[in-house]
Amino acid sequence: MDEQGLTVDLAGVHVEIDDRGTIEACQQAIFQHGVCKLRGANVFSSEYGDALRQAIDEACERTLAKLNERQINFKSQVEPFRFKEVSSRCPGRLDLRVDCATAPWSSSELLSNPKLSSIAAALLSQDYKLNYTGVVVSLPGSEDQEWHMDGNHLFPHAQLPPHALTVFLPLDDLEEAQGSPQFLIGTQIQSQAAALQDGSAEVAVAQFDIHGGDVIMFDYRTVHRGVANTSQKSRPLLYQVYSKSWFADVVNFGEESLFQ
């Protein structure tokens, strides 16, 4: 990995590391805190970043137009919905899953990025896969999301290493008013999450300043939420889910197609 001087934020504590320390620092942060930020990772070329921005805009426009056509209220989300291509997350917040068989999503810069692949392999073992790629769109006026995990623990009485990893890939700086995701530190550990739920312990909240080129990665089981977008601009956030090869996410999206 060519990342001399890359910075990893361990839940807000900035640690300067060299290229050999990058993977170890990520492992430490994920195992201990459940989340970390790679500041200035710049995993995409500028040309590919432009292609992704255009593709995200087109995917959002196409999806919103179809939701309107089917008279599905995606702003209030009085009735939550889950399609193959898009799910509601909270009023004003949509989760789009993209088709990685089509350009520009099919590019190796996204599907087999060497920096991301190296970290995924270290955290999940060499026997890992890219589960899917998506975009969380927070529309102007969106509300705070409920605290949640992307996926549950596999076994209720066993604390296992992560079986899946969510990776946020912001292409542009996030303005404060657009809302930066919040994470409850250490809640990927079952005892910590249980103590939070029954009120027997307090948990620190991590909320990073996010700039284009950063990478935010977290354990699938870390409790987190999206924050209200009080700006006048939509906030799309590209993400990927890496997992053990045998794991399949069957809860976050539906089986019916929005477009059929």
C-alpha positions in Angstrom: 0.0 0.0 0.0 1.4 3.4 -1.0 0.1 5.5 1.9 3.0 7.1 3.5 1.8 9.5 6.2 -1.8 8.5 6.0 -3.8 9.4 9.0 -6.2 7.1 10.8 -8.6 8.6 13.3 -9.2 6.3 16.2 -12.6 7.7 17.2 -11.4 11.2 17.1 -7.8 10.6 18.3 -5.5 11.5 15.4 -2.6 9.1 14.9 0.0 9.6 12.2 1.2 6.3 10.8 3.4 5.0 8.0 2.3 2.6 5.2 3.1 -0.5 7.2 1.1 0.7 10.2 -2.1 1.5 8.2 -3.6 -1.9 8.3 -2.7 -2.6 11.9 -4.1 0.8 13.0 -7.4 0.0 11.2 -7.6 -3.4 12.8 -7.0 -1.8 16.2 -9.6 0.9 15.7 -12.3 -1.5 14.4 -11.7 -4.2 17.0 -11.6 -1.7 19.9 -13.8 1.2 18.8 -15.9 -0.3 16.1 -15.1 2.6 13.7 -12.2 4.6 12.2 -11.5 7.2 9.6 -8.7 7.1 7.1 -8.1 10.8 6.4 -7.1 11.7 2.9 -7.0 8.1 1.6 -8.0 9.2 -1.9 -8.8 5.7 -3.1 -10.2 7.0 -6.5 -8.6 9.0 -9.3 -10.1 12.4 -9.9 -11.4 11.2 -13.3 -13.2 8.3 -11.8 -14.5 10.4 -9.0 -16.2 12.7 -11.6 -17.7 9.6 -13.3 -19.1 8.4 -9.9 -20.6 11.8 -9.2 -22.5 11.8 -12.5 -23.6 8.2 -12.0 -24.9 9.0 -8.5 -26.8 12.0 -9.7 -28.4 9.9 -12.5 -29.3 7.1 -10.1 -30.9 9.5 -7.7 -32.9 11.2 -10.4 -34.1 7.9 -11.9 -35.1 6.5 -8.5 -36.9 9.6 -7.2 -38.8 9.9 -10.5 -39.9 6.2 -10.2 -41.0 6.7 -6.6 -43.0 9.7 -7.6 -44.5 7.8 -10.5 -45.6 5.0 -8.2 -46.9 7.6 -5.7 -44.6 6.4 -2.9 -44.0 9.2 -0.4 -40.2 9.0 0.0 -40.0 12.3 2.0 -42.4 11.5 4.9 -41.9 7.7 4.6 -45.1 7.1 6.5 -45.1 3.6 5.1 -41.5 2.3 5.0 -40.5 0.5 1.8 -37.9 -2.0 0.7 -37.2 -2.8 -3.0 -34.2 -4.5 -4.6 -32.8 -1.2 -5.7 -33.8 1.2 -2.9 -35.0 1.2 0.8 -36.4 3.8 3.0 -34.3 4.6 6.1 -36.1 7.5 7.8 -38.0 10.5 6.5 -36.0 12.1 3.8 -33.3 9.4 3.7 -33.0 6.7 1.0 -30.6 3.9 0.5 -29.9 3.0 -3.1 -28.1 -0.2 -4.2 -26.3 0.2 -7.5 -25.8 -2.3 -10.3 -22.1 -3.2 -10.3 -22.4 -5.0 -13.6 -22.7 -1.6 -15.4 -20.3 1.3 -15.9 -19.0 3.2 -14.0 -19.8 0.9 -11.1 -18.1 -2.1 -12.8 -14.6 -0.4 -12.7 -11.8 -2.1 -10.9 -11.2 1.2 -9.0 -14.4 0.4 -7.1 -14.7 -3.4 -7.2 -11.1 -4.3 -6.5 -9.5 -1.2 -5.1 -6.1 -2.3 -3.7 -6.2 0.0 -0.6 -9.7 -1.1 0.4 -9.1 -4.7 -0.5 -6.0 -4.9 1.6 -7.9 -3.6 4.7 -10.9 -5.8 4.1 -8.7 -8.9 3.8 -6.9 -8.0 7.1 -10.2 -7.5 9.0 -12.2 -10.3 7.4 -9.5 -12.7 6.3 -8.5 -13.5 2.7 -11.8 -15.3 2.3 -13.9 -12.1 1.9 -16.1 -10.7 -0.8 -17.6 -7.3 -1.8 -21.2 -7.9 -0.8 -22.7 -4.8 -2.5 -22.3 -1.1 -3.3 -24.8 1.6 -2.6 -25.5 5.3 -2.0 -27.2 6.7 1.1 -29.0 9.9 0.0 -30.0 12.4 2.7 -32.5 14.9 1.2 -32.9 18.5 2.5 -35.0 18.4 5.6 -34.2 14.7 6.4 -34.6 13.7 10.0 -32.2 12.1 12.5 -32.1 8.4 11.9 -32.9 5.9 14.7 -29.8 4.4 16.3 -29.2 1.0 14.6 -26.8 -1.7 13.5 -26.4 -2.6 9.8 -26.6 -6.2 10.9 -27.0 -8.2 14.1 -24.6 -10.4 15.9 -24.5 -13.9 14.5 -24.8 -15.6 17.9 -26.3 -14.0 21.0 -23.8 -15.3 23.5 -20.5 -15.3 21.6 -18.4 -12.2 20.7 -16.9 -13.0 17.3 -14.6 -10.9 15.1 -16.4 -8.8 12.4 -18.2 -10.8 9.7 -19.0 -7.7 7.7 -17.7 -4.2 7.3 -19.4 -1.0 6.0 -17.1 1.5 4.2 -18.2 5.1 3.5 -16.5 6.7 0.5 -17.3 10.4 0.5 -16.5 12.0 -2.8 -16.9 15.6 -1.6 -16.6 17.5 1.7 -19.7 17.3 3.9 -21.0 20.6 5.2 -21.9 20.6 8.9 -25.6 21.3 8.0 -25.7 18.3 5.7 -25.2 16.0 8.7 -22.2 13.7 9.3 -23.0 10.1 10.6 -22.6 9.4 14.3 -21.2 6.2 15.9 -21.5 4.8 19.4 -18.0 3.8 20.3 -17.4 0.1 21.2 -21.0 -1.0 20.6 -19.9 -3.7 18.2 -19.1 -5.6 21.5 -22.3 -7.2 22.7 -21.7 -6.4 26.4 -21.2 -2.8 25.6 -24.3 -2.6 23.5 -26.3 -4.3 26.2 -25.1 -1.9 28.9 -26.1 1.0 26.7 -29.6 -0.5 26.1 -30.3 -1.1 29.8 -28.8 2.2 30.9 -26.0 0.8 33.0 -23.2 2.5 31.0 -22.6 5.6 28.9 -21.1 5.4 25.5 -19.0 8.0 23.7 -20.3 9.3 20.4 -17.9 9.8 17.5 -18.8 12.2 14.7 -16.0 12.9 12.2 -15.4 15.9 10.0 -15.7 14.3 6.6 -13.8 15.5 3.5 -13.8 14.2 0.0 -11.2 11.4 -0.2 -11.6 10.2 3.4 -12.7 6.7 4.1 -14.9 5.8 7.1 -15.1 2.2 7.9 -17.0 0.4 10.7 -18.0 -3.0 12.0 -21.5 -4.0 10.7 -22.6 -4.4 14.3 -21.5 -0.9 15.5 -24.5 1.2 16.5 -24.7 4.4 14.4 -27.2 6.8 12.8 -27.5 9.3 10.0 -28.0 12.9 11.1 -30.6 15.4 9.9 -29.8 17.4 6.8 -30.7 21.0 7.6 -29.1 22.4 4.4 -30.8 23.1 1.1 -28.6 20.4 -0.7 -28.9 16.7 -1.0 -26.1 14.7 0.6 -25.3 11.5 -1.3 -22.8 9.2 0.4 -21.2 6.3 -1.5 -20.6 3.1 0.5 -19.6 -0.5 0.1 -20.2 -3.6 2.2 -17.5 -6.2 2.5 -18.1 -9.5 4.3 -17.0 -13.0 4.8 -17.6 -15.0 1.6 -20.4 -17.0 3.2 -22.4 -14.0 4.5 -25.4 -12.6 2.6 -27.4 -9.5 3.7 -31.0 -10.4 3.4 -32.6 -7.7 5.6 -31.6 -4.3 4.3 -33.2 -4.6 0.8 -36.3 -6.3 -0.5 -37.0 -8.8 -3.3 -39.5 -6.7 -5.4 -38.0 -4.4 -8.1 -39.1 -0.8 -8.0 -38.7 -0.6 -11.8 -40.7 -3.7 -12.9 
